[in-house]
Each structure stands twice: as structure tokens, then as C-alpha cells.
């Protein structure tokens, strides 16, 4: 995968400008489904808040898994991995993907490449396939499909963090692709200001949100 030159967006943190187009983290697709107003507070308004316990545990777990993987992994370019996977199964972790076309980027927790399909895995705490989690892994699938010139099927999967338990999976079909593209387009409209950020109406989400002490749009507890 080629390196792409990018510059930081002048007013929105975490957004890059690549080839004159806004490019946001794929993890935002998870945040958007949870409460897109949180994206506004953190990245447009500049509100800061301490990371949650779940966020810190997730970072630690990712670091541990990545360290273990690197110990046994054999260095290879992305093209070499693709070539090998046409006849044998191969695994990669923390695979960077950037789609200029859709304006998204991120790191895929794990990719299983087989002669028949690509399995895109996103690790999550717990065993519930929330719509927000599905949106995120579909975003990874879309970015991967955009940069990989292959006709192999793509499978989206959610795995319980720290285990081998894949508790949800689905083929990344035309319907899933259409829906996630529409969601990505919505986020881009938010970034350029053609539509407004909508806060959640779920009080439970507000209670657990790390911005609840400074949010001016939170639902009544």
C-alpha cells in the first residue's frame, strides 16, 4: 500500500485532508451510532475528557496482542501477503487501511487472508453485536475492499476481546456496502456543516458518556 500525503484539518481534530478530501477515523462510525454529538464535542468544540476504563483496557489488550504477534510474525509487504494468501492462509494484525475514495482510515485488528475470502476482525469487549460495532467493522471492510483489487469475498466479524470467540459475522454484501457508504456520507456532511450533529436520546448512553459533565445536549437522566 502506497504512502499518502496528508495534512491536518484546520479546525477538526483527528480529521486529515488527503488529496483535497476530508478523511476521518473509521472508529467514528462506532461513535456516530452511539452519539454523533460526542464527535462534535471532542473534535469540533475541543472538549477534553479522561479515557474510560474500557478504552484503557482495550489499548492494553491491543498492545499485548500486537507484541505477541510480532514475536512470531515474518516480515512481509502487503503485496507479498496477498500473493501468499492465494494458495495458503495468512494472518495480519493492526493492518492500516486508508481509502481516499470514501475518506476513511484506520487499523484493522486482525485480517485472515485465505484463498477464498478475507475475514476482517474487530475486537470488542463483551459479546453483544451492537449496531455501532457492526458499522465500524463494515467501515474496515469497505476500506479494505477499496484498496485490494481482489474478487474474493469479504467477511465482517466481531470477536470478544482477549479470546478466540467470534460472536458475530456476516458477509460484506451489496446491502451492507450500500448502507455503510450512506453512513460515511452522513459523517462527511457533518464535517462540512451541511447537516447538524444529533445527540442521543438514550439517557443510559448519556450516563456512561465521558462527556456527560460538559455536554449541553444530554438526555434527561
C-alpha positions in Angstrom: 0.0 0.0 0.0 1.4 3.4 -1.0 2.0 6.2 1.4 -0.4 9.0 1.1 0.4 12.6 1.9 -2.0 14.2 4.3 -2.4 17.4 6.3 -4.4 18.0 9.5 -7.8 19.6 9.1 -7.6 23.3 10.2 -10.4 23.1 12.7 -11.5 19.5 13.3 -9.1 17.3 15.2 -8.4 13.7 14.0 -9.6 14.6 10.5 -6.9 14.6 7.8 -7.1 16.1 4.4 -5.8 13.7 1.7 -5.9 14.6 -1.9 -8.2 17.6 -1.1 -10.8 15.4 0.7 -11.6 15.1 4.4 -10.6 11.7 5.8 -11.8 10.6 9.2 -11.1 7.6 11.5 -13.2 4.5 10.9 -13.7 4.3 14.7 -16.0 7.3 14.3 -18.6 5.1 12.7 -18.9 3.4 16.1 -19.1 6.8 17.9 -21.7 8.1 15.4 -24.1 5.3 16.0 -23.7 5.7 19.8 -24.0 9.5 19.8 -22.7 11.6 17.0 -22.8 14.7 19.1 -19.9 13.3 21.0 -17.8 13.6 17.9 -18.7 17.3 17.8 -17.8 17.9 21.4 -14.4 16.2 21.2 -13.3 17.1 17.7 -15.0 20.3 16.8 -15.6 22.0 20.1 -12.4 20.7 21.6 -13.8 19.3 24.8 -11.3 17.0 26.6 -12.2 14.1 28.9 -10.3 11.3 30.5 -10.4 7.9 28.7 -12.9 5.4 30.1 -11.8 2.2 31.9 -12.9 0.3 28.8 -10.8 2.4 26.5 -7.7 1.9 28.6 -8.3 -1.8 28.9 -8.8 -2.0 25.2 -5.5 -0.2 24.5 -3.6 -2.5 26.8 -5.1 -5.6 25.2 -4.3 -4.4 21.7 -0.7 -3.8 22.8 -0.3 -7.2 24.3 -1.7 -9.0 21.3 0.4 -6.9 18.9 3.6 -7.7 20.8 2.8 -11.5 20.8 2.1 -11.3 17.1 5.3 -9.5 16.2 7.4 -12.1 18.1 6.3 -14.9 15.7 5.5 -12.9 12.6 7.6 -13.0 9.5 8.1 -9.5 7.9 6.3 -9.2 4.5 4.9 -6.4 2.4 1.2 -6.2 1.9 1.5 -7.4 -1.7 3.5 -10.4 -0.6 0.8 -11.3 1.9 -1.8 -11.1 -0.8 0.2 -13.2 -3.1 0.8 -15.9 -0.4 -2.9 -15.9 0.6 -3.9 -17.1 -2.9 -2.7 -20.6 -2.0 -2.4 -20.5 1.8 -4.0 -19.0 4.8 -2.2 -16.0 6.3 -2.9 -13.7 9.2 -2.1 -10.0 9.8 -2.7 -7.7 12.8 -3.1 -4.0 13.1 -3.3 -3.6 9.3 -3.5 0.0 8.2 -6.1 0.9 5.6 -6.8 4.3 4.0 -9.5 4.9 1.5 -9.1 8.2 -0.3 -12.3 7.5 -2.3 -14.5 7.2 0.8 -12.5 9.5 3.1 -11.9 6.9 5.9 -8.9 5.3 7.5 -8.0 3.1 10.4 -6.2 0.0 11.7 -7.9 -3.4 11.3 -7.4 -5.5 14.5 -6.9 -8.7 12.5 -7.3 -10.0 9.0 -7.4 -13.6 8.0 -6.5 -14.0 4.3 -7.4 -17.3 2.7 -7.6 -18.4 -1.0 -11.4 -17.9 -0.9 -12.1 -15.0 1.3 -10.8 -12.2 3.6 -12.1 -12.2 7.2 -12.0 -8.7 8.8 -12.0 -9.0 12.6 -12.6 -6.2 15.1 -12.1 -7.0 18.8 -14.8 -5.7 21.2 -15.4 -6.0 24.9 -18.3 -8.3 25.7 -20.3 -10.4 23.3 -23.0 -8.1 22.0 -23.1 -7.1 18.4 -24.2 -3.5 18.8 -25.2 -1.7 15.6 -22.4 0.8 16.3 -19.8 -2.1 16.4 -21.2 -3.5 13.1 -20.9 -0.1 11.5 -17.2 0.1 12.5 -16.3 -3.3 11.1 -18.2 -2.7 7.9 -16.2 0.5 7.6 -13.0 -1.5 7.8 -14.4 -3.9 5.2 -15.2 -1.1 2.8 -11.7 0.5 3.1 -10.1 -2.9 2.6 -12.2 -3.6 -0.4 -11.3 -0.2 -1.9 -7.6 -0.8 -1.7 -7.4 -4.5 -2.5 -8.0 -5.4 -6.2 -9.4 -8.8 -5.5 -12.7 -10.6 -6.1 -12.6 -12.7 -3.0 -15.5 -12.5 -0.6 -15.1 -10.3 2.5 -16.5 -11.4 5.9 -17.0 -8.9 8.7 -16.5 -10.4 12.1 -16.7 -9.2 15.8 -14.6 -11.1 18.3 -14.7 -11.0 22.1 -11.6 -9.1 23.2 -8.8 -11.3 24.6 -10.4 -14.6 23.3 -10.9 -16.6 20.1 -14.7 -16.2 20.4 -16.1 -14.7 17.2 -19.6 -13.9 18.3 -20.9 -12.2 15.2 -20.0 -12.4 11.5 -21.6 -11.6 8.2 -20.6 -11.4 4.5 -19.9 -7.8 3.4 -22.6 -7.9 0.7 -24.1 -5.2 -1.5 -26.6 -4.2 1.1 -24.0 -3.8 3.8 -21.8 -1.8 1.5 -24.6 0.5 0.4 -25.7 1.2 4.0 -22.2 1.9 5.3 -21.4 4.2 2.3 -24.6 6.2 3.2 -23.5 6.4 6.8 -20.0 7.6 5.8 -21.6 10.2 3.5 -23.6 11.5 6.5 -20.4 11.9 8.6 -18.8 13.9 5.7 -21.8 16.1 5.6 -21.4 16.7 9.4 -17.8 17.7 8.8 -18.6 20.3 6.2 -21.6 21.6 8.1 -24.5 20.8 5.7 -26.3 18.9 8.5 -26.3 19.2 12.3 -24.8 16.7 14.8 -27.7 14.9 16.5 -27.3 13.9 20.2 -28.6 10.6 21.5 -32.0 10.5 23.3 -31.0 7.5 25.4 -30.3 8.5 29.0 -28.2 5.3 29.6 -25.8 6.4 26.9 -25.5 9.8 28.5 -24.8 8.4 31.9 -21.9 6.4 30.7 -20.5 9.0 28.3 -17.2 10.6 29.3 -18.5 13.9 28.2 -21.7 13.9 30.3 -20.4 16.6 32.7 -19.9 19.1 30.0 -22.5 18.2 27.4 -25.1 20.8 26.7 -27.4 18.4 24.8 -27.6 15.3 27.1 -30.8 13.4 27.6 -32.6 13.7 30.9 -31.3 11.2 33.4 
